Amino acid sequence: MRKQIDMLVKLQDLDLSIGEIEKTKERYPQRIEMLRKKLEEKQEITELNREKLGDLEKSRLKKERIMEHDIDNIRKSEEKLLSVKTNKEYQAALKEIAIAKESNSEKEEGILGILEEIDIQKRGLKEKEEELKTVLKEFEKEKSELAEKLKGFEKQLSEKIKSKEILFSKIDTELFKKYESIKNYRQGIAVVQAKDGFCQGCNLGIPPQLYNEVQKGTDLVFCQNCSRILYWKANDAPKS
């Protein structure tokens, strides 16, 4: 029985190790997804800045076309001055030209304001593009590193599972069923060490007679409190 219990201890170590590897494996894709979302956020912000710059450029071009049209009208109005015949018509034409020039001056100021905003937007866009490049570089680097680590964990997991299968073939079927049953309702821990008269699973005392039975290792012994399988290491014997 001692040999069977020793194999159960090894099996439990493998199960715990497999569980930890699987948990770690789950975290890696989550980390990659978190990095991907961060990258997408940077891409979205950069694209919004790019679109805003595009809108400003369109607005500038539209205002410049209107301004060019107004300048052309002013030129035509100035040419008409040469053909007016009365002072009243002359004064009216001058007033019309003055109003057009004033309006055109306001449009010019508006265009200058847009140009300033375009410069600011261009600088901001450049910064966002640099940030995006940095985040993209970090994402690709970490993604590659995580992928390599994930491969390593896959390999470890495969090796552990193979070892478990070999061990499983050597353990008594009924004993394995008991092990699985206890493991399922005791947070994955079915086999615990009995040390210095205490169960190392629930930390409660083991009756002396039961503790002696554990030390003998001839029968399967369960903790009376937590129902886990107890085992004893020979090198844990008290020193004289």
Backbone bond lengths (Angstrom), bond angles and torsions (degrees), N, CA, C in turn:
res aa  C-N    CA-C-N  psi(-1)  N-CA   C-N-CA  omega(-1)  CA-C   N-CA-C  phi
1 M - - - 1.466 - - 1.536 111.90 -
2 R 1.351 115.73 -36.26 1.462 118.52 -179.48 1.526 111.01 -57.56
3 K 1.330 116.15 -40.93 1.461 119.96 -179.74 1.526 110.67 -63.47
4 Q 1.327 116.16 -40.19 1.460 120.94 178.89 1.539 110.69 -64.51
5 I 1.328 115.12 -42.01 1.466 119.62 179.72 1.527 110.32 -65.72
6 D 1.343 115.83 -40.50 1.473 119.63 177.50 1.533 110.61 -59.06
7 M 1.328 115.73 -37.92 1.455 119.77 178.79 1.531 111.16 -69.59
8 L 1.352 115.83 -34.26 1.464 119.56 175.98 1.535 111.05 -64.07
9 V 1.335 115.49 -39.11 1.470 120.34 177.87 1.530 109.74 -61.29
10 K 1.322 115.77 -45.55 1.470 120.57 178.11 1.533 110.77 -63.57
11 L 1.334 115.93 -39.78 1.462 120.84 179.19 1.523 110.72 -62.58
12 Q 1.329 114.99 -43.24 1.457 118.85 179.02 1.526 111.41 -63.76
13 D 1.324 117.09 -41.29 1.469 120.81 176.31 1.526 110.71 -58.27
14 L 1.334 115.61 -42.06 1.465 120.27 178.14 1.519 111.16 -65.30
15 D 1.339 116.45 -43.46 1.468 120.57 179.58 1.531 111.33 -61.15
16 L 1.324 115.59 -44.00 1.466 119.87 179.40 1.529 110.80 -64.36
17 S 1.331 115.23 -42.04 1.459 120.61 179.02 1.522 111.24 -63.95
18 I 1.336 116.22 -43.08 1.469 121.51 178.16 1.535 110.12 -61.94
19 G 1.341 115.73 -41.91 1.465 120.57 179.17 1.519 112.10 -61.50
20 E 1.342 116.61 -42.27 1.463 120.93 179.75 1.527 111.07 -65.94
21 I 1.332 115.89 -41.62 1.467 120.18 178.90 1.525 110.29 -62.82
22 E 1.334 116.76 -42.52 1.466 120.47 -179.49 1.525 111.33 -65.44
23 K 1.337 117.01 -38.11 1.469 120.50 176.94 1.523 110.59 -64.33
24 T 1.331 115.90 -43.38 1.468 120.64 178.94 1.517 110.46 -63.48
25 K 1.327 115.72 -41.18 1.474 120.49 178.34 1.527 111.16 -59.07
26 E 1.324 116.36 -37.40 1.463 120.93 179.97 1.526 111.25 -67.89
27 R 1.343 116.23 -34.52 1.461 119.61 -177.46 1.530 112.13 -70.51
28 Y 1.333 117.34 -32.53 1.463 120.08 -175.49 1.527 112.54 -64.15
29 P 1.342 119.42 -49.28 1.471 118.69 176.90 1.529 112.11 -61.16
30 Q 1.346 116.50 -33.82 1.468 120.47 177.79 1.522 110.29 -64.30
31 R 1.335 115.63 -40.59 1.465 120.50 178.29 1.532 110.54 -64.64
32 I 1.323 116.64 -42.63 1.468 120.80 178.93 1.530 109.78 -62.92
33 E 1.332 117.12 -41.48 1.462 121.27 179.92 1.521 110.99 -65.29
34 M 1.341 117.24 -38.12 1.454 121.66 178.04 1.533 110.48 -63.61
35 L 1.333 115.99 -42.30 1.461 120.81 177.94 1.529 110.85 -65.89
36 R 1.340 115.63 -37.76 1.464 120.09 179.37 1.536 110.76 -63.24
37 K 1.347 116.03 -41.61 1.462 120.31 179.42 1.525 110.85 -64.90
38 K 1.333 115.98 -39.42 1.460 120.36 177.49 1.524 110.36 -62.03
39 L 1.321 116.15 -41.64 1.464 121.53 178.28 1.530 109.97 -64.50
40 E 1.323 117.23 -44.37 1.467 121.32 -179.35 1.526 111.30 -63.08
41 E 1.337 116.54 -37.03 1.466 120.62 177.71 1.525 110.62 -63.31
42 K 1.348 116.31 -43.68 1.462 120.97 178.02 1.527 110.46 -63.73
43 Q 1.332 116.38 -40.77 1.463 120.77 178.78 1.519 110.83 -63.50
44 E 1.328 116.27 -40.60 1.461 120.84 -179.97 1.517 111.45 -65.61
45 I 1.337 116.47 -44.36 1.467 121.07 179.23 1.530 110.02 -62.60
46 T 1.333 116.05 -43.74 1.468 120.53 179.54 1.523 110.93 -62.73
47 E 1.317 116.57 -41.55 1.467 121.06 -179.86 1.528 110.95 -65.78
48 L 1.331 116.74 -39.33 1.467 120.85 177.57 1.532 111.02 -62.93
49 N 1.337 115.55 -40.59 1.465 120.22 177.08 1.526 110.65 -64.93
50 R 1.332 115.49 -39.63 1.468 120.56 179.62 1.539 110.63 -65.45
51 E 1.334 115.84 -41.05 1.467 120.34 178.92 1.533 110.85 -65.97
52 K 1.323 116.55 -40.09 1.466 120.46 178.83 1.526 110.28 -62.92
53 L 1.330 115.51 -41.46 1.467 119.35 178.04 1.534 110.02 -63.47
54 G 1.324 116.41 -41.13 1.465 120.89 177.81 1.519 111.66 -61.16
55 D 1.340 117.05 -41.31 1.473 121.69 178.69 1.523 110.85 -64.20
56 L 1.324 116.07 -40.21 1.475 119.93 178.18 1.525 110.89 -64.16
57 E 1.317 116.73 -41.64 1.474 120.75 178.80 1.532 110.46 -63.05
58 K 1.324 116.98 -41.42 1.470 120.82 178.38 1.526 110.60 -63.64
59 S 1.347 114.87 -42.30 1.463 119.65 179.25 1.530 110.57 -62.90
60 R 1.334 116.12 -41.39 1.474 120.27 178.88 1.533 111.09 -61.67
61 L 1.330 115.68 -47.66 1.468 120.51 -179.65 1.529 111.50 -61.30
62 K 1.334 116.42 -40.83 1.457 120.76 179.44 1.526 110.84 -62.87
63 K 1.344 116.21 -46.03 1.463 120.75 179.91 1.523 110.83 -65.84
64 E 1.320 117.74 -36.56 1.464 120.90 179.29 1.528 111.12 -67.01
65 R 1.337 116.33 -37.75 1.470 119.54 177.39 1.540 111.09 -64.84
66 I 1.346 114.94 -42.82 1.472 119.80 177.96 1.525 109.64 -62.71
67 M 1.333 115.89 -41.92 1.452 121.33 -178.88 1.533 110.50 -64.81
68 E 1.326 115.99 -41.84 1.471 119.81 177.63 1.528 111.07 -62.85
69 H 1.334 116.09 -37.96 1.461 120.76 177.85 1.526 109.94 -64.83
70 D 1.338 116.11 -42.21 1.470 120.69 179.18 1.530 110.82 -64.66
71 I 1.344 115.98 -41.29 1.476 120.03 178.52 1.529 110.54 -61.08
72 D 1.328 114.13 -39.96 1.467 119.30 178.30 1.531 110.41 -64.04
73 N 1.341 116.68 -40.48 1.477 120.21 177.74 1.517 111.14 -65.56
74 I 1.337 116.97 -38.43 1.463 121.09 178.43 1.524 109.51 -63.00
75 R 1.324 115.18 -43.07 1.473 119.12 179.55 1.533 110.78 -61.22
76 K 1.322 115.45 -42.91 1.477 119.65 179.28 1.519 111.04 -64.78
77 S 1.358 116.22 -39.87 1.467 120.66 179.10 1.521 110.58 -64.46
78 E 1.349 117.42 -38.91 1.459 121.30 178.56 1.528 110.87 -66.47
79 E 1.315 116.49 -34.27 1.461 120.25 177.30 1.536 111.03 -67.65
80 K 1.353 115.25 -32.67 1.469 119.38 179.85 1.525 111.91 -67.08
81 L 1.344 115.16 -26.55 1.462 118.73 179.95 1.527 111.78 -55.87
82 L 1.324 115.08 -30.78 1.469 119.90 -178.22 1.526 112.41 -70.44
83 S 1.345 115.01 -20.16 1.474 118.18 -175.74 1.527 113.82 -107.90
84 V 1.356 118.19 -1.39 1.476 119.89 178.87 1.519 109.65 -70.04
85 K 1.357 116.77 148.92 1.463 120.50 -173.64 1.517 113.13 -114.36
86 T 1.336 115.94 -16.35 1.477 117.70 -179.70 1.516 109.97 -123.14
87 N 1.287 113.83 157.80 1.461 120.41 179.43 1.526 110.28 -64.72
88 K 1.342 116.19 -35.45 1.461 120.71 -179.06 1.535 110.04 -63.80
89 E 1.334 114.36 -44.85 1.472 118.39 178.85 1.522 110.46 -64.80
90 Y 1.339 115.44 -36.92 1.466 120.40 -179.07 1.522 110.44 -64.22
91 Q 1.359 116.25 -45.38 1.463 121.24 -179.76 1.546 110.98 -64.55
92 A 1.333 114.75 -39.05 1.467 119.66 179.78 1.531 110.75 -65.01
93 A 1.346 115.67 -39.99 1.463 120.47 179.50 1.520 110.45 -67.10
94 L 1.341 116.01 -40.77 1.478 120.15 178.62 1.540 111.02 -61.95
95 K 1.355 114.66 -42.57 1.465 120.06 179.80 1.543 110.32 -62.93
96 E 1.323 115.00 -42.21 1.470 120.10 179.53 1.523 111.26 -62.47
97 I 1.340 115.23 -40.92 1.478 119.95 179.37 1.526 110.50 -67.00
98 A 1.352 116.66 -40.77 1.461 121.39 -179.16 1.535 110.78 -62.84
99 I 1.340 115.26 -44.44 1.470 120.11 179.14 1.528 110.59 -62.57
100 A 1.340 115.82 -42.06 1.464 121.05 -179.63 1.525 110.88 -64.48
101 K 1.344 115.60 -39.70 1.479 119.51 -179.76 1.527 111.33 -68.59
102 E 1.362 114.48 -38.50 1.470 118.41 178.60 1.536 110.06 -64.05
103 S 1.347 115.28 -43.59 1.464 120.19 178.10 1.521 110.85 -62.21
104 N 1.327 114.55 -40.33 1.469 119.63 -179.84 1.522 111.23 -66.86
105 S 1.327 116.97 -34.74 1.466 121.72 178.67 1.530 110.46 -64.86
106 E 1.356 114.52 -40.00 1.473 119.38 178.31 1.530 110.51 -65.01
107 K 1.343 114.54 -40.19 1.472 119.00 178.27 1.521 110.41 -63.84
108 E 1.330 115.76 -38.52 1.466 120.01 179.82 1.528 111.21 -63.65
109 E 1.354 114.80 -41.39 1.474 119.01 177.18 1.531 110.60 -63.29
110 G 1.334 115.25 -39.77 1.458 120.11 177.81 1.524 111.59 -61.36
111 I 1.332 115.88 -41.12 1.471 120.63 178.71 1.520 110.69 -65.42
112 L 1.349 115.70 -40.40 1.473 119.73 178.72 1.530 110.27 -63.04
113 G 1.350 115.71 -38.55 1.468 119.87 177.60 1.524 110.86 -63.86
114 I 1.332 115.81 -41.31 1.469 119.84 178.27 1.525 110.48 -64.96
115 L 1.345 116.64 -39.83 1.477 120.46 179.19 1.528 110.92 -61.71
116 E 1.340 115.76 -40.47 1.474 119.69 177.39 1.536 110.25 -63.17
117 E 1.350 114.95 -43.45 1.457 119.42 179.59 1.528 110.71 -65.45
118 I 1.336 116.22 -35.80 1.472 120.69 177.52 1.526 110.29 -63.02
119 D 1.344 116.00 -42.63 1.478 119.74 178.66 1.525 110.72 -61.22
120 I 1.339 115.85 -44.29 1.468 120.35 179.40 1.530 109.85 -62.58
121 Q 1.344 115.25 -44.06 1.461 120.89 -178.56 1.526 111.08 -65.00
122 K 1.325 116.52 -37.51 1.469 120.89 178.95 1.527 110.80 -64.26
123 R 1.340 115.87 -42.79 1.466 119.68 178.64 1.527 110.31 -64.40
124 G 1.349 115.23 -42.94 1.461 119.41 178.61 1.517 111.83 -63.41
125 L 1.344 115.78 -40.83 1.460 120.36 179.30 1.529 111.02 -64.57
126 K 1.318 116.06 -39.44 1.470 119.88 178.60 1.524 110.65 -61.44
127 E 1.338 115.99 -41.75 1.468 120.86 178.53 1.528 110.53 -63.38
128 K 1.333 115.48 -44.42 1.468 120.03 -179.77 1.529 111.02 -64.44
129 E 1.322 116.57 -37.98 1.466 120.76 178.74 1.527 111.30 -66.65
130 E 1.350 115.95 -37.06 1.467 120.22 177.20 1.528 110.23 -67.63
131 E 1.333 115.71 -41.95 1.471 120.11 177.31 1.526 110.29 -61.71
132 L 1.335 115.50 -41.98 1.462 120.60 -179.91 1.525 111.01 -62.69
133 K 1.332 116.41 -41.40 1.471 120.80 177.88 1.525 110.67 -60.94
134 T 1.346 115.34 -43.15 1.467 120.51 -179.69 1.532 110.78 -63.69
135 V 1.347 115.83 -47.05 1.464 120.33 -179.45 1.523 110.53 -64.40
136 L 1.340 116.82 -40.08 1.459 121.16 178.91 1.528 110.84 -62.68
137 K 1.334 115.46 -42.50 1.461 120.78 178.88 1.520 110.89 -63.22
138 E 1.347 115.55 -44.54 1.465 120.97 179.05 1.532 110.37 -63.66
139 F 1.330 115.57 -40.66 1.460 120.62 -179.26 1.524 110.97 -62.62
140 E 1.328 116.32 -47.95 1.464 120.36 -178.67 1.528 111.14 -64.16
141 K 1.344 115.42 -39.88 1.469 119.98 -179.64 1.529 110.87 -65.44
142 E 1.345 115.77 -50.69 1.471 119.37 -177.16 1.527 110.92 -68.46
143 K 1.339 116.01 -36.68 1.463 119.62 178.06 1.524 110.33 -60.19
144 S 1.343 115.58 -42.63 1.464 120.75 179.36 1.525 110.79 -65.20
145 E 1.352 116.08 -43.34 1.467 120.62 179.59 1.527 111.21 -64.12
146 L 1.347 115.87 -42.76 1.461 120.27 179.77 1.527 111.05 -65.37
147 A 1.331 115.35 -37.87 1.470 119.48 179.00 1.531 110.68 -63.12
148 E 1.340 116.05 -39.52 1.468 120.46 178.85 1.526 110.68 -67.25
149 K 1.321 115.78 -42.34 1.467 119.80 178.62 1.523 110.50 -64.50
150 L 1.325 114.97 -38.86 1.461 120.10 179.41 1.529 110.85 -62.32
151 K 1.325 116.11 -39.31 1.469 120.79 176.32 1.525 110.41 -61.16
152 G 1.340 114.96 -41.92 1.466 120.22 179.08 1.518 111.33 -62.06
153 F 1.342 116.11 -42.49 1.461 120.22 178.58 1.523 111.34 -66.84
154 E 1.336 116.25 -36.85 1.469 120.30 177.55 1.532 109.96 -61.01
155 K 1.331 114.67 -41.17 1.462 119.83 179.87 1.530 110.15 -65.80
156 Q 1.340 116.10 -46.28 1.474 120.39 178.55 1.526 110.78 -59.36
157 L 1.339 114.92 -43.56 1.457 120.16 -178.50 1.522 110.94 -62.37
158 S 1.322 115.62 -42.93 1.466 120.54 179.41 1.527 111.04 -61.84
159 E 1.336 116.22 -41.72 1.465 120.97 179.87 1.532 110.99 -66.30
160 K 1.341 115.90 -41.42 1.475 120.33 -179.74 1.537 110.59 -64.55
161 I 1.336 115.09 -42.10 1.468 119.36 -179.38 1.531 110.83 -64.55
162 K 1.318 116.86 -39.61 1.467 120.50 177.23 1.528 110.80 -62.86
163 S 1.338 115.61 -43.46 1.471 120.17 178.25 1.518 110.52 -62.48
164 K 1.333 116.32 -39.28 1.466 120.53 179.41 1.527 110.60 -64.23
165 E 1.331 116.00 -41.50 1.467 120.19 -179.72 1.526 111.17 -62.76
166 I 1.321 116.08 -40.53 1.477 120.55 178.59 1.521 110.40 -64.91
167 L 1.340 115.65 -43.64 1.456 121.07 -179.62 1.526 110.94 -66.87
168 F 1.328 115.15 -41.05 1.468 120.80 -179.89 1.532 111.38 -57.52
169 S 1.324 115.44 -38.55 1.475 119.57 -178.09 1.529 112.52 -66.36
170 K 1.340 116.87 -17.69 1.466 120.96 -177.42 1.532 113.26 -99.00
171 I 1.329 115.95 -9.28 1.474 119.78 -176.96 1.525 110.39 -94.61
172 D 1.314 114.71 139.28 1.463 120.79 178.26 1.533 109.96 -57.03
173 T 1.328 116.49 135.73 1.469 122.09 -175.20 1.521 112.61 -58.60
174 E 1.324 117.14 -46.80 1.461 121.09 -178.59 1.530 111.21 -64.88
175 L 1.334 114.65 -38.03 1.463 119.70 178.99 1.529 109.96 -66.02
176 F 1.304 115.75 -39.81 1.464 120.32 179.34 1.534 110.65 -64.12
177 K 1.336 116.58 -39.69 1.462 120.55 178.62 1.521 111.22 -62.24
178 K 1.341 116.11 -40.88 1.466 120.05 177.78 1.529 110.12 -64.42
179 Y 1.309 114.73 -43.09 1.471 120.85 179.14 1.536 109.77 -57.57
180 E 1.337 117.03 -49.52 1.462 121.99 -178.36 1.524 111.31 -63.07
181 S 1.324 115.88 -40.42 1.464 120.59 -179.11 1.525 111.10 -62.65
182 I 1.333 116.12 -47.66 1.477 120.48 179.45 1.526 110.68 -65.66
183 K 1.304 116.51 -42.09 1.463 121.98 -178.78 1.533 110.91 -58.85
184 N 1.325 115.71 -39.37 1.468 120.54 -176.15 1.523 113.92 -67.11
185 Y 1.330 117.84 -30.65 1.467 117.94 -179.84 1.536 112.75 -111.19
186 R 1.336 116.67 8.61 1.463 120.09 177.03 1.535 111.79 -124.62
187 Q 1.341 115.43 44.37 1.464 122.07 175.03 1.527 113.58 51.95
188 G 1.321 115.48 36.72 1.465 120.18 174.31 1.510 114.88 82.61
189 I 1.334 118.16 0.56 1.471 121.17 179.68 1.524 109.12 -112.07
190 A 1.328 115.58 109.52 1.470 120.55 -178.20 1.524 112.54 -107.02
191 V 1.324 117.60 -25.61 1.469 122.10 -176.07 1.525 108.56 -121.55
192 V 1.330 116.86 125.37 1.468 120.39 -178.93 1.526 110.89 -132.01
193 Q 1.290 114.01 154.15 1.462 119.75 -178.91 1.533 111.06 -78.49
194 A 1.300 115.55 141.79 1.467 122.14 171.62 1.528 105.71 -99.93
195 K 1.327 116.23 118.11 1.464 119.19 -174.86 1.529 110.70 -139.08
196 D 1.321 114.61 132.26 1.466 120.92 178.77 1.535 112.19 52.87
197 G 1.331 115.79 34.24 1.460 120.67 176.85 1.524 114.14 81.86
198 F 1.331 117.65 9.40 1.461 120.92 -178.51 1.527 111.28 -124.98
199 C 1.327 114.53 146.69 1.472 120.80 173.15 1.517 107.12 -79.15
200 Q 1.336 117.62 125.22 1.454 121.00 -177.68 1.543 112.15 -80.05
201 G 1.349 116.23 0.21 1.459 119.55 176.32 1.512 111.87 -89.82
202 C 1.338 117.17 -48.07 1.470 121.13 -179.09 1.530 112.35 -109.00
203 N 1.348 116.39 -5.82 1.478 122.76 178.19 1.528 113.44 63.97
204 L 1.333 116.63 24.38 1.464 119.85 176.35 1.529 109.77 -104.95
205 G 1.322 115.15 156.61 1.461 120.72 -176.68 1.521 113.07 -67.89
206 I 1.336 114.11 147.82 1.469 121.10 178.10 1.533 107.37 -106.04
207 P 1.325 118.30 130.17 1.473 120.43 178.10 1.534 110.18 -53.33
208 P 1.344 118.14 139.71 1.475 122.53 -176.85 1.522 114.19 -50.45
209 Q 1.319 117.03 -44.03 1.476 119.31 -178.23 1.530 110.48 -64.38
210 L 1.340 115.52 -40.23 1.471 120.24 179.85 1.528 110.05 -68.95
211 Y 1.318 115.50 -37.14 1.472 120.59 179.57 1.526 109.92 -63.78
212 N 1.354 116.00 -38.04 1.470 120.32 177.47 1.523 110.79 -64.26
213 E 1.339 115.26 -37.93 1.461 120.06 179.30 1.541 110.39 -64.55
214 V 1.319 115.17 -39.44 1.474 119.23 178.14 1.522 109.69 -62.44
215 Q 1.328 117.03 -44.10 1.462 121.88 -179.12 1.532 111.96 -62.93
216 K 1.308 116.02 -35.76 1.474 118.97 178.90 1.526 111.10 -65.86
217 G 1.341 116.32 -39.97 1.454 120.46 178.13 1.506 114.87 71.39
218 T 1.325 116.96 19.32 1.475 119.62 -178.27 1.529 112.17 -90.89
219 D 1.349 115.97 -21.99 1.463 120.57 179.90 1.533 110.00 -130.50
220 L 1.308 114.41 161.35 1.458 121.04 176.12 1.526 108.34 -77.54
221 V 1.329 117.10 124.09 1.466 121.40 -176.85 1.534 108.72 -120.57
222 F 1.341 114.99 133.80 1.459 120.33 180.00 1.521 110.25 -111.55
223 C 1.324 115.85 145.82 1.469 120.24 175.20 1.527 107.69 -66.16
224 Q 1.335 116.58 131.85 1.460 120.57 -178.25 1.527 112.33 -69.73
225 N 1.340 116.61 -16.24 1.468 119.29 -178.75 1.526 113.16 -97.77
226 C 1.347 116.98 -50.70 1.481 119.42 -175.25 1.526 113.18 -104.61
227 S 1.314 116.28 -4.46 1.479 122.65 176.74 1.523 114.29 67.68
228 R 1.329 117.78 11.75 1.459 119.58 177.62 1.532 110.19 -77.72
229 I 1.334 114.95 157.03 1.463 120.85 178.14 1.523 108.12 -76.01
230 L 1.306 116.90 130.05 1.464 121.41 -178.19 1.530 111.07 -98.11
231 Y 1.336 115.42 142.71 1.469 119.47 173.12 1.519 108.61 -137.52
232 W 1.319 115.11 160.58 1.468 120.95 -176.50 1.515 109.99 -131.68
233 K 1.334 115.13 136.66 1.464 120.36 177.48 1.521 108.30 -95.65
234 A 1.312 116.27 131.98 1.480 121.27 -178.18 1.521 111.02 -60.45
235 N 1.327 117.50 -35.96 1.479 119.68 -177.25 1.535 112.45 -75.60
236 D 1.367 116.38 0.78 1.447 119.83 176.55 1.520 112.58 -92.39
237 A 1.329 116.18 4.61 1.461 120.11 179.38 1.517 110.26 -61.99
238 P 1.348 118.63 138.90 1.476 121.01 -178.36 1.521 112.17 -61.90
239 K 1.330 113.32 141.31 1.471 118.58 -179.44 1.526 109.66 -79.57
240 S 1.332 115.12 140.30 1.471 119.68 -179.15 1.534 109.69 -86.45
